[in-house]
Amino acid sequence: MKIELRLYASLASHMPKRTSGNPWSFEISEGTRIRELLERLKIPTKAVKAVFLNGVHASGNEILDDGDRVGVFPPIGGG
């Protein structure tokens, strides 16, 4: 299965070196959950503030389907 993954702001540093641009087309096995995908990419749980699946806020426990779009955001601060 193939999904589209976007890592925003500081999380973009977790994209594999061989990829160019954002989004990244990612091969996953059937039954993969969002949190498993993030673990596979070694993204610390504390580094993630919000996850969206096909434009809808997600908890991370959702099972991904072929063609899904995942967006992951870190905490954002400002002055």
C-alpha positions as CSV (number, residue, x, y, z in Angstrom):
1,M,0.0,0.0,0.0
2,K,1.1,3.5,-0.6
3,I,0.3,6.6,1.5
4,E,1.3,10.3,1.3
5,L,3.1,11.6,4.3
6,R,3.8,15.3,5.2
7,L,6.0,16.2,8.1
8,Y,5.8,19.9,9.0
9,A,8.3,22.4,10.5
10,S,10.9,20.8,12.7
11,L,9.6,17.3,12.0
12,A,10.7,17.5,8.3
13,S,14.2,16.6,9.6
14,H,12.9,13.0,10.1
15,M,12.3,12.6,6.4
16,P,14.7,10.0,4.9
17,K,17.7,11.6,3.2
18,R,16.9,10.1,-0.1
19,T,13.6,11.8,-0.4
20,S,13.1,15.2,-2.0
21,G,10.3,17.5,-1.2
22,N,7.2,17.2,0.9
23,P,4.9,15.2,0.7
24,W,6.6,11.8,0.6
25,S,5.0,8.8,-1.0
26,F,5.5,6.0,1.5
27,E,5.1,2.2,1.1
28,I,3.5,0.5,4.2
29,S,2.1,-2.9,4.9
30,E,-1.6,-3.5,5.3
31,G,-2.9,-2.9,8.9
32,T,-0.3,-0.2,9.7
33,R,-1.4,2.4,12.2
34,I,-0.3,6.0,12.1
35,R,1.6,5.7,15.4
36,E,3.4,2.6,14.0
37,L,4.5,4.7,11.0
38,L,5.8,7.5,13.2
39,E,7.7,4.9,15.4
40,R,9.2,3.4,12.2
41,L,10.5,6.9,11.3
42,K,11.8,7.3,14.8
43,I,9.7,10.4,15.5
44,P,9.5,11.0,19.3
45,T,5.9,11.0,20.6
46,K,6.7,14.3,22.4
47,A,7.6,15.9,19.2
48,V,4.1,15.5,17.7
49,K,1.3,17.9,18.6
50,A,-1.2,17.1,15.9
51,V,-1.9,14.4,13.3
52,F,-4.3,14.7,10.4
53,L,-5.6,11.8,8.3
54,N,-7.1,12.9,5.0
55,G,-7.6,16.4,6.4
56,V,-9.4,15.2,9.6
57,H,-7.8,15.3,13.1
58,A,-6.6,11.8,14.1
59,S,-5.5,10.2,17.3
60,G,-2.7,8.1,15.8
61,N,-4.5,4.8,16.4
62,E,-6.2,4.8,13.0
63,I,-5.3,2.0,10.5
64,L,-4.1,3.4,7.3
65,D,-5.6,2.6,3.9
66,D,-4.1,2.8,0.4
67,G,-4.0,6.4,-0.8
68,D,-4.4,8.0,2.6
69,R,-2.8,11.4,3.3
70,V,-1.2,11.9,6.7
71,G,0.0,15.3,8.0
72,V,2.1,15.6,11.2
73,F,2.7,18.8,13.1
74,P,5.0,19.6,16.0
75,P,4.1,22.0,18.8
76,I,4.3,25.6,17.6
77,G,5.4,28.5,19.7
78,G,5.6,32.1,19.0
79,G,6.0,35.5,20.5
